[in-house]
Amino acid sequence: MNLTGGIVLFAVIWFMVFFVVLPVRFRSQEEAGEVVPGTPPSAPADAQIGRKARITTLIAVPIWAAIAAVILSGAVSIADLDWFGRLGR
């Protein structure tokens, strides 16, 4: 895995974790009782995007490190994932 591959892997993991973290402790404007005119009642009352981005980073870094370690160690390679024999060993 080269530098670009590591950055792409981290970005994919970060966004996957971010989409899991987004709905945690979600409170809509309707639940808060303060619907801003022009927005749907299901819009977040306080999204806390910065806090959720920090939490996402704290979760994504160890996941990325574990996956990168497995890839760099050679424990699992592309040949191991070739279930249909298309790489031609």
C-alpha positions, 0 to 999 in steps of 0.5 A: 500500500502506498501513500495515496492508497493509505489516504484513500483507505482512511477517507473511506473509513472516516466517512463510513464511521461518520455516517454511523456517528451522525444519528447518535444523540440526534434531536430534531427541531420538532422534538426540541419544540423550536422549528425554524421557519423554512426548515422541515421539522425533522431538521436537527436542532443542534447538529454538533458536526464538529464534535461528531467529526472529532469522535469519528476521527477518534474511532476511524484512526484505530480502525484504519491502523488495524486494516493498514497493518493487516495489508502491510504485513502481507497476512491477506493479499489480493491473491487470497481474495481471488475466489474465482481464480481470475488472477492466474497464479 
